[in-house]
Structure formats: C-alpha cells, structure tokens
C-alpha cells in the first residue's frame, strides 16, 4: 500500500477472496490488473512472481490488443467505413484490463456462482477459458446487445480463466458514425405523420372501420381490419385491433381495404412502404458485404416478387392484463422486418 501522502500506483490490481457459501455468492480468487497503465516491464506490479509472469503478461496483452484492434477494423470494413472508424472512437487513452480467475472446486455448486450472471461494461472482451474444465455459460435473448453470461463451479475440479476487457478512454465522446446514419427520407416529422394517420384511423367510428374488416362471410383473412384469428375457444386472446395490408408488389394490394379516412392515409402508407423497402434492402446489402459477398446476394434470393406487408396495431387499455396478451409470444415468419414503436408507451 502507498504511504500517507504518496500517490498510489496507476495499475489497478488486487487479489480478492470471496469464499462465502451463502445465497449464490461468487466462489473464486480473481486477480485484476490494468495492463494499459502498467509500465512496459511490469514494474508497477506490487508482487514478485518472477520475470516470467511479467514477460508473459506483457506479451499476452500486446497480442490481445492486436486482436481487438483487428476485430474493430474488420467490423468497420464490413460496413464500408474507414478501418479506423471504431478505433478512433476509443480515444487516445483506451483501457485494457486483464482478470485472472481461479475457481476452486466446490462441494455444493448449487449454492454458489463462479461469477454471477452479468454483462461486461467493456466494449470488447477476450476470454481464454480453461482447457480441461467447462464452466462458462453464455445466455442470450437473441437481441444484439452485450451478452449476459455467468460461470458455474465444478464439484471435483478447479478451473482458471483469463479475460481481457477493452474499454474506451473515459474522456472520449462517442456518437453515431456518419457512414452508418441512414434515414431513407424518414424524417422525424414524417414518422410523426405515420403515427398520426394510424391513430386517426383507429379513432374513427367502429361502423366505418368495419368496412375494411378481415372477416368475409365469417371467414378470416389476413388482410384487413379486426382481431387476429381465434383458433381455439380456450386460447389467450390478443388484446389488440390491427390493420394488416400487403403493400408490395403493387398488384397484390387490396385497395378496397386501404382506409380513405383520414384522407392522407393512402398517400402516407405508400410513401412509408417505399422508404421501408429501401431501408430493408440496404440492411440486406450490408449483411452481404459484411460476409464479403456481392451486395445483391441476399436480395436476389427474395426473387422478383418479394412481399412487403404492413401491420398497424392498436393496443387498448385493459383492466385485466393478466388474462390477455397484447400479441401472443411468437416469432415472425418474415426474413426481415422494420418495427416502428409508439413514442409514448
């Protein structure tokens, strides 16, 4: 420890012992070191484990930094950006930390975590797992965000792992990259216009909305206004009114189901569908290029008559939300979709 009046070393390090067998506590001995703030020869490390440790750690940190920078450059190139676009956001003093974990064997792994479920605050993480003992569990809900993972203990064997955490400079200002900002003409005012025509349609009298009903002679049709199909008497209902329309190709449109009230509805929907198609095609091209494929590789698979549908949803307030769904749990059958949410709810 530093004497009173002295500045503490810049390296952040420590060995923490957390061995409590109570209430899913961590069961590990970690060693954390900020290698980006360590002098090249490792002289800031406050312990003597021989020159070998310091040399290996320094080389490991250098190689890990090269890998992390390579990943960032590849990500940028896949999006047709300058290869340093992401690296430059990290600032001049980006931080690289390393954590060595030792997970002792535990006779009651059901009572503890190796590491509790969490997601890292770093931008990128490299994990070197134990070769012989498994323990890392990745938990994902399928959405692009920082993965949640945990480490479990083993009843018979101890295990080790090493993790590098790459974090931007704390003073760096990070914002959207110009080359990734695409609005396809969907300005904030236009999106408000889409919201307004949808809201106005759902507010017209029920008798007028029924002119666009999805029930014809008692038979359900996907296009039109109404509720989702009720298949069984005991199914949990979807507490929503929806207007479902096919907007492309043009010859698949059922214009008799396109509302005329409000008067601007058809014009706004036509413009919205055109701009949405441009955005979806753009996403498909970016996905293809990120895999070093021709930009039209995915779009060509959709054929000449790919279908674009739109669904307007009105979720009514409900005094018993425990008995209904807004929309039942499901996955979409489409290959891509553009979701446009309520501004206030």
Secondary structure, DSSP 8 states (H G I E B T S, - for coil): ---TTS---SS---EEEE---SSSEE-EEEEEEEGGGS-TT-TT-SS-SHHHHHHHHHHHHHHHHHHHHHHHHHHHHHTTS-TTHHHHHT-TT-EEEEEEEEE---TTGGGEESEEEE--SSSEEEEE--SS---EEEE--SSSS--EEEE---SS--EEEEEEEEE--TT------GGG---TT--HHHHHHHHHHHHHHHHS-HHHHGGGBSEETTEE-SSEEE-----STTS--B--EEEEEEEESGGG--GGGS--SSTTHHHHHHHHHHHHHHHHHHHHHHHHHHTT--TTHHHHHT-TT--EEEEEEE----TTGGG-BSS-S---SSS-------S--
